[in-house]
Amino acid sequence: MARTIVNFPYNSLGVARVDCNGIIHNHLYHDCPVGRIDTNNIIHSHPVNNSPIGRIDLDGTIHNNHVSNSPIGRVDEYGYVYDNHNVAVARVEGEDFLQSASAYLLLIKDIR
C-alpha cells in the first residue's frame, strides 16, 4: 500500500504517504491523492495532470519552483524534514525519503 510514510517529527503518528506509483496521499489508509512526484524529482500538484510546483535536489534541498533555485527547506540524511526556518516539520520512513519529504513540504504543508 504505502512505499513511504511521512510522520510528525518526533513520534510515529503518520500524516501522509507516497505509494509505489509516486502518488502522494494525505491519508495513510485511504486513497486521497493530493499530488505526485515523478522520476526526475519534480513535484506536481495533481496526481495525473502535469502541473509542476517544485523539485528536490540530490543534496536534499527542496525548491518551490521546478526549474529555478528557490529553496524552501531541506531533508537531512536521517529523513527529517526542515522548513526554511530550520524547524523540523516531519520525519520520513521508507525508501526514497528525499522525494517523499519534499512532496510533503510542498503539498501537505501548503508551502507553494
C-alpha positions in Angstrom: 0.0 0.0 0.0 2.5 2.6 1.1 6.0 2.8 -0.1 6.9 5.7 2.3 5.2 7.1 5.4 5.6 10.7 6.5 5.3 11.1 10.3 5.3 14.0 12.7 9.0 14.8 13.5 9.2 13.3 17.0 6.7 10.5 17.1 5.3 7.7 14.8 1.9 9.4 14.0 1.7 9.2 10.3 0.3 12.2 8.4 0.9 11.2 4.7 2.2 8.5 2.4 3.6 8.0 -1.0 2.5 4.9 -2.9 4.6 2.8 -5.3 3.4 4.9 -8.2 4.7 8.2 -6.8 1.2 9.4 -5.8 1.1 11.5 -2.6 -1.8 10.8 -0.3 -2.8 12.9 2.7 -4.2 9.9 4.4 -2.4 6.7 5.5 -5.1 4.1 4.6 -7.5 5.7 2.1 -6.9 6.9 -1.4 -6.8 10.6 -1.0 -4.4 11.7 -3.8 -3.1 15.3 -3.5 -0.2 15.2 -5.9 2.6 13.2 -7.3 6.4 13.1 -7.7 7.9 11.9 -10.9 11.2 10.1 -11.6 13.0 13.4 -12.2 12.2 14.6 -8.6 9.6 17.1 -9.9 6.6 17.5 -7.6 3.2 18.1 -9.2 0.1 19.5 -7.5 -2.2 17.0 -9.2 -1.9 13.1 -9.2 -2.4 12.9 -13.0 -2.0 16.3 -14.7 1.4 17.7 -15.5 1.4 20.8 -13.2 4.9 21.1 -11.6 5.1 23.1 -8.4 8.6 22.2 -7.1 11.5 19.9 -7.0 14.1 18.2 -4.8 17.8 18.3 -5.4 20.0 15.3 -4.7 21.6 17.1 -1.8 18.2 17.3 0.0 17.3 21.0 -0.8 13.6 21.5 -1.6 12.6 24.2 -4.1 9.2 25.6 -4.7 10.0 26.1 -8.4 10.6 23.2 -10.7 13.4 24.9 -12.7 14.9 27.8 -10.7 16.7 27.9 -7.4 14.2 28.9 -4.7 14.9 26.8 -1.6 12.1 26.5 1.0 13.5 23.7 3.1 15.7 20.6 3.3 15.8 17.0 4.2 18.7 15.5 6.2 20.3 12.1 5.9 18.1 10.7 8.7 14.8 11.6 7.0 14.0 14.7 9.0 12.3 17.5 7.0 13.1 21.1 7.9 11.3 24.2 6.7 13.2 27.4 5.7 13.4 28.4 9.4 15.3 25.2 10.2 12.4 23.8 12.2 11.7 20.1 11.9 8.2 19.6 10.4 8.2 15.9 9.6 10.2 12.7 9.6 10.1 10.2 6.7 10.3 6.4 7.0 10.8 4.2 4.0 12.5 4.3 0.7 13.0 7.4 -1.4 12.6 9.6 1.6 14.0 12.7 -0.2 11.2 12.6 -2.7 8.5 12.0 -0.1 9.8 14.7 2.3 9.9 17.3 -0.4 6.4 16.4 -1.6 5.2 16.6 2.0 6.7 20.1 2.5 5.3 21.4 -0.8 1.9 19.8 -0.9 0.7 18.7 2.6 2.0 21.8 4.4 0.7 24.1 1.6 4.0 25.9 1.1 3.5 26.5 -2.6 
